[in-house]
Amino acid sequence: MKYFFSSFVIALIGLCLAFYVGNWAGVFICALLSILEVSLSFDNAVVNAKVLHTMSEKWRKRFIYWGIPVAVFGMRFFFPVLIVAIAARMGIFETLHIAMYDPQSYHKALEQSRFEIYAFGGAFLLMVFLQFFLDSKREEQWLKWLEANRFTQSLTRIPYSAVLIACVVGIVLLLLTKNYLIGAAYFSALVLYLLIHSFDAFFGTESARNGLVGFLYLEILDASFSFDGVIGAFALSDNIFIIMIGLGVGAMFVRSLTLYLVEKETLQEYIYLEHGAHYAIGTLALIMFLKIFIEVSEIITGLIGVGFITLAFVCSTIVKSRKSQQQNNP
């Protein structure tokens, strides 16, 4: 309970603010948005826990406490404003004014730039998945028919195979859409991911992931997960403050869940959770690309993510039980 105490405090404050902004209707929508954020970002918590496990106690606390203002005001308020400003070729303050006083126009502008948002978020998440899936140093394998076949094993031996595959996907996406803004958004995310990992390699894995670079990586990863929720949130409310509060409360619970997974060493105990989370991330990336062409419900996205995590948990429990039996019956 101690891991989630601060989240419940933030939730109480958030619901009070939601009541001030939109009465009981605002409270109800805020609660729904919080649940939506948690359901869409559970796999995010698992991946965050993997990175956070290598970080010092100081940076873990900074991720929780510094990360919340960044997550709420930066990624769920200012970042969408910045994207709309770039896509609509408007000034930041003009876009911010529209967001605050003309939410319907802001929603319309956000909808018009949603394809670029999906391309950016999808590209970053695709790289996260590919980097895990094609990691030749990874010891545990979950779906051996997919992870250990000859074709996959040959790909793991090709230098920078993840980058090559991501570039091919980007070129195909550009050819299908014939939209240079979508292509620019896609490859911008690719460059950003590689830039972060170049810092990781330059400073050394432990030092980079244990400090500012690791913090920035987690925040950008969080942003990639939040894009879908920010756009989908307008189906429930046009009030950007209600959206920011609701998604912010959900983000706080995701961070508390991340800290819980780290402190309890859950990923070490349930060995396939990380696999399930990355498969959910890969699926989310594909769904973001599909959304450029067709409508896909957030409910489907959330269910797929929860499904992968649940299946991975069940498989991990079975393996854990077998190992326990072998130890008890040598």
LUMKE-120471 format. One record per residue (C-alpha): x, y, z; residue in three letters. Coordinates in Angstrom, 3 decimals, always signed. Layout:
N
x,y,z,aa
X,Y,Z,ala
...
This chain:
330
x,y,z,aa
+0.000,+0.000,+0.000,met
+2.923,+2.345,+0.733,lys
+3.881,+2.362,-2.966,tyr
+0.441,+3.668,-3.970,phe
-0.181,+6.071,-1.066,phe
+1.080,+9.121,-2.985,ser
-1.006,+8.068,-6.012,ser
-4.195,+8.008,-3.929,phe
-3.320,+11.436,-2.504,val
-2.779,+12.825,-6.028,ile
-6.010,+11.137,-7.147,ala
-7.967,+12.809,-4.322,leu
-6.493,+16.214,-5.176,ile
-7.167,+15.610,-8.872,gly
-10.806,+14.668,-8.284,leu
-11.283,+17.798,-6.172,cys
-9.847,+19.928,-8.972,leu
-12.048,+18.080,-11.473,ala
-15.093,+18.887,-9.341,phe
-14.043,+22.559,-9.258,tyr
-13.650,+22.616,-13.048,val
-16.606,+20.467,-14.105,gly
-18.707,+19.463,-11.071,asn
-19.650,+15.782,-10.658,trp
-19.555,+15.202,-14.409,ala
-15.937,+16.329,-14.366,gly
-15.166,+13.937,-11.490,val
-16.743,+11.018,-13.366,phe
-14.862,+11.742,-16.605,ile
-11.623,+12.261,-14.686,cys
-12.006,+8.832,-13.059,ala
-12.720,+7.185,-16.436,leu
-9.669,+8.835,-18.001,leu
-7.475,+7.630,-15.136,ser
-8.656,+4.047,-15.673,ile
-8.105,+4.438,-19.439,leu
-4.540,+5.657,-18.868,glu
-3.659,+2.786,-16.532,val
-5.166,+0.144,-18.838,ser
-3.266,+1.499,-21.857,leu
+0.018,+1.903,-19.963,ser
+0.373,-1.239,-17.849,phe
+2.955,-2.590,-20.302,asp
+4.690,+0.789,-20.022,asn
+5.075,+0.189,-16.280,ala
+6.742,-3.166,-16.899,val
+9.255,-1.730,-19.380,val
+9.890,+1.261,-17.100,asn
+10.621,-1.155,-14.251,ala
+13.248,-2.923,-16.379,lys
+15.105,+0.361,-16.969,val
+14.494,+1.703,-13.472,leu
+15.984,-1.459,-11.966,his
+19.430,-0.331,-13.211,thr
+19.050,+3.184,-11.764,met
+20.087,+4.403,-8.341,ser
+17.618,+5.108,-5.552,glu
+18.105,+8.844,-6.143,lys
+17.066,+8.631,-9.794,trp
+14.193,+6.297,-8.994,arg
+12.735,+8.949,-6.701,lys
+13.364,+11.648,-9.291,arg
+11.491,+9.594,-11.882,phe
+8.509,+9.405,-9.546,ile
+8.474,+12.973,-8.204,tyr
+10.137,+15.005,-10.956,trp
+8.502,+12.863,-13.588,gly
+4.958,+13.647,-12.516,ile
+5.044,+17.382,-13.412,pro
+6.741,+16.428,-16.683,val
+4.144,+13.718,-17.370,ala
+1.123,+15.860,-16.457,val
+2.052,+19.331,-17.709,phe
+4.668,+18.381,-20.274,gly
+3.561,+15.211,-22.028,met
-0.202,+15.497,-21.538,arg
-0.628,+19.262,-21.865,phe
+2.283,+21.120,-23.464,phe
+3.515,+18.390,-25.832,phe
+0.156,+17.993,-27.667,pro
-0.018,+21.808,-27.813,val
+3.459,+21.860,-29.382,leu
+2.491,+19.191,-31.933,ile
-0.683,+21.065,-32.899,val
+1.298,+24.307,-33.191,ala
+3.823,+22.679,-35.548,ile
+1.225,+20.808,-37.604,ala
-1.173,+23.766,-37.856,ala
+1.692,+26.263,-38.331,arg
+0.495,+28.400,-35.426,met
+2.364,+30.075,-32.592,gly
+2.679,+28.317,-29.233,ile
+0.738,+30.992,-27.351,phe
-1.981,+31.095,-30.006,glu
-2.366,+27.322,-29.793,thr
-2.350,+27.458,-25.991,leu
-5.075,+30.131,-26.074,his
-7.215,+27.935,-28.339,ile
-6.638,+24.918,-26.081,ala
-7.804,+26.845,-23.010,met
-10.664,+28.915,-24.411,tyr
-11.766,+27.117,-27.584,asp
-11.298,+23.384,-26.873,pro
-13.413,+22.298,-29.842,gln
-11.098,+24.104,-32.269,ser
-8.089,+22.648,-30.434,tyr
-9.588,+19.172,-30.671,his
-10.140,+19.683,-34.389,lys
-6.540,+20.814,-34.867,ala
-5.282,+17.845,-32.835,leu
-7.393,+15.489,-34.941,glu
-5.934,+16.968,-38.129,gln
-2.393,+16.224,-36.905,ser
-3.171,+12.828,-35.361,arg
-1.571,+10.858,-38.212,phe
+1.794,+12.526,-37.598,glu
+1.369,+11.825,-33.866,ile
+0.649,+8.154,-34.539,tyr
+3.658,+7.908,-36.854,ala
+5.980,+9.464,-34.253,phe
+4.710,+7.402,-31.317,gly
+4.505,+4.209,-33.373,gly
+8.084,+4.560,-34.637,ala
+9.508,+5.050,-31.141,phe
+7.554,+2.095,-29.721,leu
+8.500,-0.073,-32.714,leu
+12.182,+0.543,-31.967,met
+11.623,-0.352,-28.307,val
+10.058,-3.656,-29.381,phe
+12.603,-4.500,-32.083,leu
+15.550,-3.715,-29.820,gln
+14.179,-6.245,-27.323,phe
+13.007,-8.862,-29.825,phe
+16.310,-8.892,-31.764,leu
+18.582,-8.767,-28.739,asp
+21.056,-11.633,-29.200,ser
+22.170,-11.349,-25.547,lys
+18.700,-12.024,-24.138,arg
+18.743,-15.299,-22.209,glu
+15.057,-16.037,-21.564,glu
+12.811,-16.911,-24.492,gln
+9.042,-17.060,-24.169,trp
+7.485,-17.885,-27.555,leu
+10.282,-20.093,-28.819,lys
+8.563,-20.803,-32.156,trp
+8.807,-17.070,-32.861,leu
+11.911,-16.008,-30.940,glu
+14.171,-19.017,-31.555,ala
+13.451,-19.982,-35.190,asn
+16.215,-19.837,-37.785,arg
+14.974,-16.663,-39.452,phe
+14.808,-14.686,-36.187,thr
+18.183,-16.011,-35.053,gln
+19.748,-14.960,-38.353,ser
+18.301,-11.462,-37.938,leu
+19.858,-11.140,-34.486,thr
+23.298,-11.703,-36.038,arg
+22.895,-8.824,-38.525,ile
+24.366,-5.548,-37.159,pro
+21.721,-2.863,-36.588,tyr
+18.948,-5.165,-37.810,ser
+16.367,-3.363,-35.663,ala
+17.228,-0.023,-37.298,val
+17.156,-1.550,-40.785,leu
+13.708,-3.090,-40.218,ile
+12.383,+0.163,-38.752,ala
+13.706,+2.092,-41.784,cys
+11.987,-0.346,-44.162,val
+8.703,+0.057,-42.259,val
+9.092,+3.857,-42.456,gly
+9.717,+3.771,-46.212,ile
+6.678,+1.522,-46.761,val
+4.550,+3.849,-44.603,leu
+5.767,+6.853,-46.602,leu
+4.982,+5.134,-49.932,leu
+1.499,+4.137,-48.758,leu
+0.537,+7.539,-47.332,thr
+2.481,+9.744,-49.789,lys
+2.599,+12.274,-46.952,asn
+6.004,+13.778,-46.206,tyr
+4.844,+15.068,-42.777,leu
+4.054,+11.505,-41.672,ile
+7.449,+10.404,-42.972,gly
+9.195,+13.282,-41.191,ala
+7.416,+12.448,-37.916,ala
+8.311,+8.756,-38.244,tyr
+11.995,+9.262,-38.931,phe
+12.235,+12.031,-36.326,ser
+11.192,+9.491,-33.686,ala
+13.753,+7.055,-35.093,leu
+16.524,+9.651,-34.850,val
+15.454,+10.568,-31.319,leu
+15.559,+6.933,-30.206,tyr
+19.006,+6.417,-31.748,leu
+20.253,+9.669,-30.241,leu
+19.261,+8.543,-26.749,ile
+20.907,+5.166,-27.255,his
+24.044,+6.781,-28.641,ser
+24.336,+8.639,-25.335,phe
+23.766,+5.314,-23.614,asp
+26.668,+3.773,-25.538,ala
+28.907,+6.843,-25.147,phe
+28.615,+7.115,-21.393,phe
+28.283,+3.389,-20.755,gly
+25.058,+1.508,-20.099,thr
+25.121,+1.770,-16.331,glu
+26.051,+5.441,-16.097,ser
+23.643,+6.621,-18.794,ala
+20.682,+4.596,-17.656,arg
+21.484,+5.551,-14.063,asn
+21.164,+9.283,-14.667,gly
+19.674,+11.968,-16.851,leu
+19.700,+9.975,-20.103,val
+17.734,+7.153,-18.517,gly
+15.283,+9.682,-17.087,phe
+14.792,+11.290,-20.525,leu
+14.368,+7.876,-22.168,tyr
+11.609,+6.939,-19.721,leu
+9.834,+10.274,-20.211,glu
+9.853,+9.940,-24.016,ile
+8.661,+6.352,-23.709,leu
+5.855,+7.609,-21.458,asp
+4.989,+10.257,-24.047,ala
+4.749,+7.639,-26.797,ser
+2.230,+5.704,-24.702,phe
+0.270,+8.847,-23.831,ser
-0.403,+9.981,-27.432,phe
-3.168,+7.444,-27.929,asp
-4.789,+8.333,-24.620,gly
-4.632,+12.112,-25.210,val
-6.387,+11.881,-28.566,ile
-8.891,+9.287,-27.355,gly
-9.666,+11.383,-24.264,ala
-11.466,+13.974,-26.391,phe
-14.187,+11.388,-26.986,ala
-15.064,+11.849,-23.305,leu
-14.384,+15.550,-22.776,ser
-13.422,+18.714,-24.672,asp
-12.031,+20.312,-21.506,asn
-8.234,+20.090,-21.710,ile
-7.886,+20.583,-17.945,phe
-10.163,+17.628,-17.175,ile
-8.178,+15.553,-19.673,ile
-4.863,+16.635,-18.156,met
-6.023,+15.862,-14.598,ile
-7.514,+12.475,-15.487,gly
-4.543,+11.266,-17.525,leu
-2.150,+12.738,-14.952,gly
-3.751,+10.752,-12.117,val
-3.486,+7.616,-14.246,gly
+0.176,+8.395,-14.970,ala
+0.856,+8.666,-11.229,met
-0.595,+5.183,-10.642,phe
+1.527,+3.812,-13.503,val
+4.630,+5.275,-11.849,arg
+3.698,+3.795,-8.486,ser
+3.160,+0.440,-10.170,leu
+6.592,+0.783,-11.783,thr
+8.218,+1.426,-8.409,leu
+6.363,-1.554,-6.924,tyr
+7.631,-3.857,-9.687,leu
+11.189,-2.645,-9.106,val
+11.202,-2.871,-5.309,glu
+9.537,-6.305,-5.247,lys
+11.788,-7.541,-8.096,glu
+8.696,-8.823,-9.850,thr
+10.393,-9.049,-13.247,leu
+13.041,-11.349,-11.801,gln
+10.369,-13.535,-10.224,glu
+7.982,-13.628,-13.198,tyr
+10.439,-14.036,-16.049,ile
+8.071,-13.586,-19.001,tyr
+6.415,-10.324,-17.908,leu
+9.012,-8.311,-19.792,glu
+8.327,-10.370,-22.924,his
+4.577,-9.830,-22.632,gly
+5.052,-6.092,-22.176,ala
+7.252,-5.794,-25.265,his
+4.845,-7.821,-27.392,tyr
+2.093,-5.463,-26.222,ala
+4.318,-2.518,-27.182,ile
+4.979,-3.994,-30.624,gly
+1.249,-4.509,-31.139,thr
+0.522,-0.941,-30.001,leu
+3.055,+0.361,-32.530,ala
+1.326,-1.577,-35.328,leu
-2.084,-0.318,-34.174,ile
-0.800,+3.264,-34.305,met
+0.274,+2.705,-37.909,phe
-3.093,+1.099,-38.705,leu
-4.886,+4.119,-37.249,lys
-3.405,+6.216,-40.047,ile
-5.615,+4.216,-42.440,phe
-8.537,+2.856,-40.373,ile
-10.274,+3.455,-37.038,glu
-9.216,+1.188,-34.161,val
-10.941,+1.446,-30.783,ser
-8.864,+2.212,-27.673,glu
-10.759,-0.649,-26.004,ile
-9.142,-3.110,-28.426,ile
-5.726,-1.569,-27.778,thr
-6.156,-1.831,-24.019,gly
-7.457,-5.412,-24.149,leu
-4.549,-6.584,-26.304,ile
-2.038,-5.055,-23.886,gly
-3.714,-6.583,-20.843,val
-4.031,-9.901,-22.702,gly
-0.289,-10.156,-23.406,phe
+0.585,-9.205,-19.817,ile
-1.926,-11.717,-18.380,thr
-0.698,-14.535,-20.629,leu
+2.923,-13.757,-19.747,ala
+2.045,-13.734,-16.046,phe
+0.309,-17.131,-16.300,val
+3.247,-18.666,-18.189,cys
+5.702,-17.178,-15.671,ser
+3.678,-18.613,-12.791,thr
+3.730,-22.073,-14.367,ile
+7.511,-21.952,-14.827,val
+7.969,-20.631,-11.288,lys
+5.837,-23.472,-9.907,ser
+7.799,-26.100,-11.851,arg
+11.120,-24.740,-10.597,lys
+9.792,-24.746,-7.037,ser
+8.699,-28.391,-7.380,gln
+12.100,-29.395,-8.767,gln
+13.849,-27.716,-5.843,gln
+11.567,-29.432,-3.338,asn
+11.890,-32.829,-5.065,asn
+15.522,-33.069,-6.196,pro
